[in-house]
Amino acid sequence: MKMRVISSKEEIDTISKNEKMIHIAFRPSNTDILAVISKCPYLKAIQIPPSYKRTISKSTQMLFEMQNISLIEGDISEHRKDTNEYSELSQEIYDKIDQYLSEGLTEKEIKEKMLLFTTLSNELLGFLIKSRKQ
């Protein structure tokens, strides 16, 4: 799965309506978040850095819930925006999640195993696990 990385407010206008996951690398205002949600009707998740997530208002969090969009805390490590506007999650991540699900492991057990070999955030792993269960 590809995650579109947005580094500035100006990039909001350039995102595709088909985006499903977006990482916002700047401190978004409520207006910025509303613009992203309005522009992307198929959006499933927005990831923002931990320090920014603490500043998201309760009303914006309620908007995420009403729109059934996951707000995920996390960073994009080792991603160079100048070479690619997307951060891609490897197929190996999905294969491991599917394997652990087929073995009957709980979400907590899967996260513990996955965190041994990936730098993905705990919340992003939880989102991926839930999306694979559906």
C-alpha positions in Angstrom: 0.0 0.0 0.0 1.2 3.5 -0.8 1.0 6.3 1.7 1.1 9.8 0.1 3.4 12.1 2.0 2.3 15.8 2.2 5.1 18.1 3.4 3.3 21.5 3.2 -0.1 23.1 3.0 0.5 23.9 -0.7 0.6 20.2 -1.5 -3.0 19.6 -0.4 -4.1 20.8 -3.8 -2.0 18.3 -5.6 -3.3 15.1 -3.9 -5.4 12.7 -5.9 -9.0 12.0 -4.9 -8.1 8.3 -4.8 -5.7 8.5 -1.9 -6.4 6.0 0.8 -3.6 6.8 3.3 -1.8 10.1 3.8 1.0 11.1 6.0 1.0 14.8 6.9 4.6 15.9 7.7 3.7 19.5 8.8 1.5 20.7 11.7 -1.9 20.8 10.1 -4.7 23.2 11.1 -8.3 22.0 11.3 -8.8 23.7 7.9 -5.9 21.7 6.4 -7.3 18.4 7.7 -10.8 19.3 6.5 -9.4 20.1 3.0 -7.6 16.7 2.9 -10.7 14.9 3.9 -12.9 16.8 1.4 -10.4 16.2 -1.4 -10.1 12.4 -0.7 -13.5 10.6 -0.5 -11.8 7.2 -0.2 -9.5 8.1 2.6 -9.0 5.4 5.2 -6.2 6.9 7.4 -4.2 10.0 8.1 -0.8 9.6 9.9 0.8 12.5 11.7 3.9 12.7 13.9 3.3 12.2 17.6 4.0 15.8 18.6 1.4 17.0 16.1 -1.3 14.5 17.1 -1.4 15.9 20.6 -2.5 19.3 19.1 -5.5 17.9 17.1 -8.7 19.3 18.5 -11.5 17.1 19.9 -13.9 18.3 17.2 -11.4 17.2 14.5 -11.1 13.8 16.2 -14.9 13.5 16.2 -14.8 14.3 12.4 -12.4 11.4 11.9 -14.7 9.1 13.8 -17.8 10.3 11.8 -16.0 9.8 8.5 -14.6 6.4 9.6 -11.0 7.6 9.1 -8.2 6.4 11.3 -6.0 9.0 12.9 -2.6 7.3 13.2 0.4 8.5 15.2 3.7 7.8 13.5 6.7 9.0 11.5 7.9 8.1 8.1 11.5 7.0 8.5 14.1 7.0 5.8 11.7 8.5 3.2 13.1 11.1 0.8 10.2 13.3 -0.5 12.5 14.7 -3.2 12.7 11.3 -4.9 9.1 10.0 -4.3 5.9 11.6 -3.0 4.8 8.2 -1.7 6.1 6.0 1.1 5.4 2.4 0.2 4.8 -0.4 2.7 6.5 -3.6 1.5 4.5 -6.7 0.6 6.5 -8.5 3.3 4.7 -6.6 5.9 1.3 -7.7 4.6 2.5 -11.3 4.1 3.7 -11.5 7.8 0.4 -10.0 9.0 -1.6 -12.5 7.0 0.6 -15.4 8.2 0.2 -14.4 11.9 -3.5 -13.9 11.4 -3.8 -17.4 9.9 -1.9 -18.8 12.9 -4.6 -17.3 15.2 -2.4 -14.7 16.9 -4.1 -11.7 18.5 -3.5 -8.1 17.4 -1.3 -7.5 20.4 0.8 -10.6 19.6 1.2 -9.7 16.0 2.3 -6.1 16.9 4.9 -7.5 19.3 6.3 -9.8 16.6 6.2 -7.1 13.8 7.9 -4.5 15.9 11.0 -6.7 16.1 11.7 -6.2 12.4 9.9 -3.1 11.3 10.0 0.6 12.2 6.3 1.1 11.6 4.4 2.7 14.5 2.3 0.6 16.8 -0.8 2.5 15.6 0.0 2.0 12.0 0.5 -1.7 12.6 -2.9 -1.9 14.3 -4.6 -0.2 11.4 -2.9 -2.6 8.9 -3.9 -5.6 11.0 -7.5 -4.5 11.2 -7.7 -3.8 7.5 -6.3 -7.3 6.7 -9.0 -8.9 8.9 -11.8 -7.4 6.8 
